[in-house]
Every structure is written in structure tokens, then in C-alpha cells.
Amino acid sequence: MTEYVRASEIAKLAVVTLDGEDIAQVKDIVFDATRGSVRCFTLSGRGLLSGPLKRDLPWNNVYALGPDAVMIRDGNALAEDDRTTKDLLASGGGDVLGVRAMTDGGTDLGKIIDVILETGRTPAVAGYEIEAAGRRRHRVMLPVITPVAVSDEMVVVPDAVSEFTAGDLTGFPEAVRALRARLEQET
């Protein structure tokens, strides 16, 4: 069964070993925009005065992602440094929150306020939660199988995306399924 989760719900989750050691918390999720996948998590220490850790948690070292914690086998799952994050940011990676979502036909869909992730062993960006253009505070979820283009100013998606929206995560899997079926018909 495919599970979907907002990226904002993962931030601040505890990173816990299978032995029960609470070793960090998720600070940010680092995406590879060209592949539409999660590459790693940046981390911060646990506790009120703890700051960022200079280590990443590569996605392939995550044992499980649950509603209350990110599970890893042991402390060796953490990278020795934060090179993955630095490399992705240097190659043009960035944050899509606050940027416009547009169709390749030129329709402004709205401002991206969250990223919807498909969980599993190879998590991917499954869509975006947007504040719909011209409808302040009206939020919808757009499934996005493959964006046409991603930049620090705009995410361009196929025209068909605007036909398959959901109002919440409960309806999102059906929107994804319907969009996939439509795109398969077109190819």
C-alpha cells in the first residue's frame, strides 16, 4: 500500500535507532529535483539548545519512516558529513515552497505551500499542496508524476495535472491513480 505524507509532517521527527537510541531530529528534507526523489535529511540535535548537525541521513540508510519517528539500524546510518546536501545545493537544488506552480500551457495554478511525498524504499515527490491562484486560503493537492521543469521561481507541470486535484491526503491516492491512467493513455 502506498502512503502519502506532507513534507512538513516529517520535519522535526525524531531519528531513532532500532535499539531505541534517540540520536537526532529531522531538520530538512533534501530533494533531487531532476529525479523527483528524496536524497537525504539534514539533521539537528535533540533538545532545546541543540543546533544543526554537520551530518546527513541518506535516504537509502532509513530503515522505516513512521508517523512518530524516522528509524535507522544504528548510528552508522548517518553520513560522516553533510556533503550530499552541499553537492545538491551547489548543482542548483533549492526550495520549492512559495514558488508558483504553472501548467506547460501557461495556467497559474497557485503557490506551493507543501510537498507531498510517496513513502517507501524509494520516496519521491508525488505532488504539491498549493494555495490556489485567485482563491486565497483555498488549498488543493496536485499530483505530479513528472514535472516539466523545476526552478527556484516556478514549477512547471503538464496541463493534465490541473484536472486531477484532491482536497486532502485521503483523496490524493485516487487523484494520482487517475493522472497516471490519463498520462498512460496519452503515450
C-alpha positions, 0 to 999 in steps of 0.5 A: 500500500502506498502512503502519502505524507506532507513534507512538513509532517516529517520535519522535526521527527525524531531519528531513532535507532532500532535499539531505541537510541534517540540520536537526532531530529529531522531538520530538512528534507533534501530533494533531487529535483531532476529525479523527483526523489528524496536524497537525504535529511539534514539533521539537528540535535535533540533538545532545546539548545541543540543546533544543526548537525554537520551530518546527513541521513541518506535516504537509502540508510532509513530503515522505516519512516513512521508517523512518530519517528524516522528509524535507522539500524544504528548510528552508522546510518548517518553520513560522516558529513553533510556533503550530499546536501552541499553537492545538491545545493551547489548543482542548483537544488533549492526550495520549492515552497512559495514558488508558483506552480504553472501548467506547460500551457501557461495556467497559474495554478497557485503557490506551493505551500507543501510537498507531498511525498510517496513513502517507501524504499524509494520516496519521491515527490508525488505532488504539491499542496498549493494555495490556489491562484485567485482563491486565497486560503483555498488549498488543493493537492496536485499530483505530479508524476513528472514535472516539466521543469523545476526552478527556484521561481516556478514549477512547471507541470503538464496541463493534465495535472490541473484536472486531477486535484484532491482536497486532502491526503485521503483523496490524493491516492485516487487523484494520482491513480487517475493522472497516471491512467490519463498520462498512460493513455496519452503515450 
